[in-house]
Amino acid sequence: MPLPPLPKAMGSILKEGEMTVKPASNPKSFKTAVKEKPVVSETNKAVKRVKSPKAADLLEKKENSPKKQKGYRAKTHGKKLFVLDTNVLMHDPISLFQFEEHDVFLPMITLEELDGHKKGMSDVARNARQVSRYLDQLLGHSDGNITEGIELSALGNTEAQGKLFFQTQTLEAQLPQGLPQGKADNQILGVVQALQNKEKERSVVLVSKDINMRIKATAMGLAAEDYFSDKTLDDTDMLYSGRMQLPEDFWETHGKKMQSWKEDGRTWYKITGPLVKDWFTNLFVYLPDDSFLAQVKKIEGKTATLCVVRDYMQSKHSVWGITARNREQCFALDLLMNPDIDFVTLLGQAGTGKTLITLAAALTQTLDMRRFSEIIFTRATVSVGEEIGFLPGTEEEKMLPWMGALEDNLEVLNNIDSGSDWSRHAANDLIRSRIKVKSMSFMRGRTFLNKFVIIDEAQNLSPKQMKTLITRAGPGSKIVCLGNIAQIDTPYLTEGSSGLTYVVDRFKGWEHSGHITLQRGERSRLADFASESL
């Protein structure tokens, strides 16, 4: 039997059902290697025909390669150029440093609008002045040359790796007919369009808080986005509720190594199980039938310490004559009456009893327990409809029209069933002597010592305003924020960017803070039906 001929190309080990050929250096050998060759399977000895994978990849790559069309431009993945609208800078002064590795461009009309809004004592004027300070400091690091851009990290903001560009020359762009050329918004749109025509290698994006301006930019074929860095959550349905329902088999899965004991008149449990990893400190847990209501006090790895909540739905545990009407109100009263909790946030729709139970807890701890010296009540003075003009009188007299919720709830709390009119009036005078109504405009620089501070309608506050108020707390003080993020009246604030949403998310899990979202309305059947159907 003669020997087989010598191979013309280097081979490799064959696997079942495939063949890999290393092509030879000359073209003729490569054509031979690409041809179909039979491969004999060791299992069934069947002859199969396969193509070389490298040759197949070459053919597939050639077939799927994009065809160059007129106007075709590959999508860029590098640095973007963000053009900032004036309202973004006036809404958040540090927005200059929130775009990570991307560059920021400021049109000349934006600087002109900043100059027009810098006068006054409003938050918008303060923000405009702060932006001007940042720009002045950045210009100090430019060495006199701003055409190449200024490093945004020059002021210590290491997360900002891009550059700041100013409009140093006239940018010509053809706006659609019907758009007035002199309007500031349209001038910014013209700058964006000119930059898009000039910057061929990267994306140019307009950032604005003005919805109509983003709509016009999209209609012109320009990329436009909202300013997202101030939003705590994109979906408020994911906001921390402060409570969690336990499965019905909770004790079967978490009660094997359980420990229980009595302390301070309450029952404590130490459990271990898979649900512990999803819990936070001061989270309330409950079984569906309300047979077990507890609060998470401590988490150590997969082990949690629980404390059974006092049942404030019983009359013997009433607070200033008020008993909880549902599970969430019971949780809220437990937070309000706990001396170890310094900060409480209560969310809920109208009629869930946020203000009533908070005032009841405040009066009990101020007048009966002497835990606090006085109650400070304040709220954001943002009207629902048209303004009614300036209000006469002192600070408290100016705040009285905004304190309707306080007056209504004090009337309920002071409604003594037994007793004369004299006792009712005496109790009313005593209560009012311990409640001080203050305006938020004069809070900066103050320090509250042993005060129970109630911030009503907190959903209308920005994160910066919320920080200003909470940092007023001194030793022995307790701050309670009440609000409904579905009823925001402040312009440019949304459910995701509200200061109330901000503090709920940031204080989540801190051992000296608590939050609960009230669900069921208890005002009246009319109010409940209106909240659900209107």
Stockholm file with secondary structure:
# STOCKHOLM 1.0

chainA/1-534         MPLPPLPKAMGSILKEGEMTVKPASNPKSFKTAVKEKPVVSETNKAVKRVKSPKAADLLEKKENSPKKQKGYRAKTHGKKLFVLDTNVLMHDPISLFQFEEHDVFLPMITLEELDGHKKGMSDVARNARQVSRYLDQLLGHSDGNITEGIELSALGNTEAQGKLFFQTQTLEAQLPQGLPQGKADNQILGVVQALQNKEKERSVVLVSKDINMRIKATAMGLAAEDYFSDKTLDDTDMLYSGRMQLPEDFWETHGKKMQSWKEDGRTWYKITGPLVKDWFTNLFVYLPDDSFLAQVKKIEGKTATLCVVRDYMQSKHSVWGITARNREQCFALDLLMNPDIDFVTLLGQAGTGKTLITLAAALTQTLDMRRFSEIIFTRATVSVGEEIGFLPGTEEEKMLPWMGALEDNLEVLNNIDSGSDWSRHAANDLIRSRIKVKSMSFMRGRTFLNKFVIIDEAQNLSPKQMKTLITRAGPGSKIVCLGNIAQIDTPYLTEGSSGLTYVVDRFKGWEHSGHITLQRGERSRLADFASESL
#=GR chainA/1-534 SS CCCCCCCSSCCCCCCTTCCCCCCCSSHHHHHHHHSCEEEECTTTCCEEEECCHHHHHHHHHHHHSCCCCTTCCCCCCSCCEEEECHHHHHHCGGGGGCSTTSEEEECHHHHHHHHHTCSSSSHHHHHHHHHHHHHHHHHTTSTTCCTTCEEGGGGSCTTCCSEEEECCSCCCCCCCTTSCTTSHHHHHHHHHHHHHHHCCSSCEEEECSCHHHHHHHHHTTCEEECCCTTCSCSCGGGSCCSEEECCTTHHHHHCTTCEEEEETTEEEEEEESGGGGGCCTTCEEECTTSSCEEEEEEEETTEEEEEECCCTTSGGGCBTTBCCCSHHHHHHHHHHHCTTCCEEEEECCTTSCHHHHHHHHHHIIIIISCCSSEEEEEECCCCSSSCCCCCCSSHHHHHGGGCHHHHHHHHHHTCCSSSCHHHHHHHHHHHHHHEEECCGGGCTTCCBSSEEEEEESGGGSCHHHHHHHHTTBCTTCEEEEEECTTCCCSTTCCTTTCHHHHHHHHSTTCTTEEEEECCSCCSCHHHHHHHHHC
#=GC SS_cons         CCCCCCCSSCCCCCCTTCCCCCCCSSHHHHHHHHSCEEEECTTTCCEEEECCHHHHHHHHHHHHSCCCCTTCCCCCCSCCEEEECHHHHHHCGGGGGCSTTSEEEECHHHHHHHHHTCSSSSHHHHHHHHHHHHHHHHHTTSTTCCTTCEEGGGGSCTTCCSEEEECCSCCCCCCCTTSCTTSHHHHHHHHHHHHHHHCCSSCEEEECSCHHHHHHHHHTTCEEECCCTTCSCSCGGGSCCSEEECCTTHHHHHCTTCEEEEETTEEEEEEESGGGGGCCTTCEEECTTSSCEEEEEEEETTEEEEEECCCTTSGGGCBTTBCCCSHHHHHHHHHHHCTTCCEEEEECCTTSCHHHHHHHHHHIIIIISCCSSEEEEEECCCCSSSCCCCCCSSHHHHHGGGCHHHHHHHHHHTCCSSSCHHHHHHHHHHHHHHEEECCGGGCTTCCBSSEEEEEESGGGSCHHHHHHHHTTBCTTCEEEEEECTTCCCSTTCCTTTCHHHHHHHHSTTCTTEEEEECCSCCSCHHHHHHHHHC
//
